[in-house]
Amino acid sequence: MQTPSGNAPFRVVGEFAVIVVGVLVALAVDAWQERRGEEALAREHLHALISDLNSDSVRFVYIRNNLEAKKASLTVLQQIASGTAPDVSPDSVIRLLYPGAVLGWRMPPPQNSAYTELMSTGGLRLIDDPELRSILVSYYEDWEHQTERLDRHRGSYPTEVYRMLPPEALHGQVMPRDAAAVVARIRTDRMRAELNHEANYALLITQILEAYLPRLAQLVDAVRSYLDGR
């Protein structure tokens, strides 16, 4: 007895279509889940980025405030070195040297752990706002250039300060003869040059911070707006 087979081709095609549709749906679900996982990871990195930027903001304001004390000390020391300052006791000069020496080493770079993670994991490509990507990359790349710029302009004044001061100066115990010797050394041509260089260096750091603090605030606002819109 023959089995009717007129509908067999249609049944095979239908079964094949069901299988294809099932595979496509499964692939689409997998792609959707993967995309959602990547977006969640990108949001996590961006929240960490905001934390880094907020930390930078506090730290940079602190550095800027300390720079004001540094520049004030350097101004008086420059006047002492040139002989134009009013009478200042040797002990007062000693106390001015340390504020003038702080922030004379390498400028602390911004926190970049979250940004590095974004770049290394490819998370940056998941940010579908090209303007935000541009601001983000530009901020960190420019900071790298500015750090290199500051490194090229660093002087040896802080090192000279710690060399010229007797160890007792760290504890406020300076003999008058030592203090007088320090004042005499400040008035040498070499130290005048070091003071002038350090004053210019402090001004350069201040200018960079003044330029970057608004950019930092702009970047924080841009990241927050992006996250709020997701």
Secondary structure, DSSP 8 states (H G I E B T S, - for coil): -----TTHHHHHHHHHHHHHHHHHHHHHHHHHHHHHHHHHHHHHHHHHHHHHHHHHHHHHHHHHHHHHHHHHHHHHHHHHHHT-S----HHHHHHHHHHHHTT-S-------HHHHHHHHHTGGGG---HHHHHHHHHHHHHHHHHHHHHHHH--SHHHHHHHHS-GGGGGT---HHHHHHHHHHHTSHHHHHHHHHHHHHHHHHHHHHHHHHHHHHHHHHHHHHHHHT-
